[in-house]
Amino acid sequence: MILLGWLIVAYFLGATPFGLLIAKIFCGVDPRNAGSHNIGTTNVARLCGAGWGIVTLHCDVGKGALAVYVATLLSSNSCYISLVALTVLLGHVYSCFLAFKGGKAVATTIGIFAVLAFWPLLVAAHICMLVIFRSGYISLGSLTLVTLLPIFLVLWGSSQWVPLALLIMIFVFWRHRENIVRLLRGTEKPWVRSRYSQQKTEKI
């Protein structure tokens, strides 16, 4: 009953729309009606400033980390822990408080793997940041992160989490399908100008 109870709690924890609450309370903005209409870190940062975006990021990372950390205390079974991870992720993306809409799962994924496989996540996150820095596209960095995670999990001997990482990778790609189309068309909106584009502009 305790294990089942934590699954339910994990969903509601994931469903808590921190981005929406932060934007409305502190900025007077509803992120669902502005920018990319998403409640995640990127849109909150665009609408309210980088500081509030960072607060949102920490909250969304934190709920993934908390859900999985408690699951590891309750059970050593990787299947149960993975189920809790997927439950908190689904809560974030399909929140019952937002008519079953929500974020794009990346920040909560970071929280999940910060607990389960810190070093593989850290390396993947560094490469993700490099991709964002070079390209200017957060969506491209996010897709890079979830693509590299299963590979690094194998390299670090954490293969028990590979099925979870693969499921999350597929899910994140699905949630970013519109971003992928825009990236392919060259119409994706960058967060910042890439270093390459800045150098190109300076040469001109």
ABEGO torsion letter per residue (X at the ends): XAAAAAAAAAAAAAABBAAAAAAAAAAGBBAAABEAGBABAAAAAAAAEAAAAAAAAAAAAAAAAAAAAAAAAABABAAAAAAAAAAAAAAAABBAAAGGBEBAGAAAAAAAAAAABAAAAAAAAAAAAAAAAAAGBAAAAAAAAAAAAAAAAAAAGAAAAAAAAAAAAAAAAAAAAAAAAAAAAGABBBABBBAAAAAAAAAX
